[in-house]
Every structure is written in structure tokens, then in C-alpha cells.
């Protein structure tokens, strides 16, 4: 068994006096696709934002590829808070696709995609442009390279956001409710792109979603969050068709409108 690509150890998160995550232990293996489901406010997005260093950890540790994210070892081998440089280095292995795209409106589609490889990774513009066009082709938007985000549909904007994350070649790719801001008729095109990425098998993926059929089709594993804890964690068939906890049964009945055991 290889080392997990991501490892949470007793991870706790507070916002002031509100506990959002409670001593979470969790691992994601190399190439594994994990879906996170659960009610709003259960801690799923905070769990992901800690991995992206968008929220600061309160207690516990997170490792990415065997390196501590929020900590680093001092000369005595003891853990101390990570420097900004260390955070940036380890975080570079993680990419995230948000609900609301976050594209730069004053940049073309291609400029949005090549900005980070040039400024963060120091790639030459010619190399970044070549790679950016290859990624755009992969998500079916090469013909939109020179247009601006305002000229795109919501589904197209989200596919650009996915391309922007992919071009950084992350070891772990997080999708935070990637279809929740889209009109229903645009959901399918985005899910199809994500499924294509998953089918390639190389990138570990963390999918926060309410799309149960999609989770069942794409994920190797599903974890159910409730009240800051992982209540159940197992294969899609175990979680969706043989739930053990009352809370998961209630959640599935509400979101899937099917009779659970």
C-alpha cells in the first residue's frame, strides 16, 4: 500500500466559538476519487478549504504527499507553524474548482488559464499558451480561447475554471459543488468533463456534491458529513444503498426521493 496522497489527522476547526470540524481522521489514496455528501453546514466545504489553505487549521495536521501542510519540522524535529513559503510549496499540489468560477472578467479565456502557470510556476508564455490550448481542447472550449468570460454561458465558465485548475497539474483536484450555480440544462456538460477527468485515473479527486447519481458513477468512495464529523465512509453501494446511520438514511430520503433500507 502506497502512502496516501492526503492525510487528515485529528483535524479540528473553529470559527470563534463555533466548532465546524471535530477531530477528523481521513485519507485519500493516489488516484482515488472521493465524494463528500451531507447537509449544508455539515463541514464539507471547510474540510476542503483547509486543504487549499483558504481557511486556517485550528488543531491537528494535514499531510499532502507525505509533507505537512500547515506545519513544518524545526531543527529538533518538532512541528511548528508553517512558513508562507512552505504553505505555498505544499499547496501547489492541490487545485480547486469553486461554485462561482472566479474568472478574471478583463482577461480572455486563454489569459485566465495561463496566468497562474506563468506567475506561480514561472513558465514561459509560449509554453503556457501551448499547454493552455491543449487543456481547453480537452474541455471542449478551444474555439473560445480569445473571448471574454461575459460572453460565455455558466457551463462554459465552469469548464474554463476546470481547465484553469488542470493546467497547474495538481496531484489533488477539489470540486466544491461545481454545478450548484448552474441552470439545470447546463449541469450535464460540466459533469461530463469532470467524469472524463476522473476516467483518466491519474489525479486524486475530492468531490463535494449533491448530485447523488454522479457521485455513484464517478467516486470510488463516498463520505457522509454531519455536524462536523464523518458519520459514514464506504463504497458508493454501501453508502447509497445500505446506510447504517439514521442521519444518512434521512439525508438520502430527502435528496434521492427513494426508499432506503
Buried (B, 14 or more C-beta within 10 A) or exposed (E): EEEBBBBBBEBBBEEEEEBBBBBBEBBBBBBBBBBBBBBEEBBBBBBBBBBBBEBEBBEBBBBBBEBBBBBBEEEEEEEEEBEEEBBEBBBBBBBBBBBEBEBEEEBBBBBBBBBBBBEEEEBEEEEBBEBBBEBBEBBBBBEBBEBBBEEBEBBBBBBBBBBBBBBBBBBBBBBBBBBEBBEEEBBEBBBBBBEEBBEEEEBBBBBBBBBBEBBBEBBBBBBBBBBBBBBBBBBBEBBBEEBBEEBBBBBBEEBEEEEBE
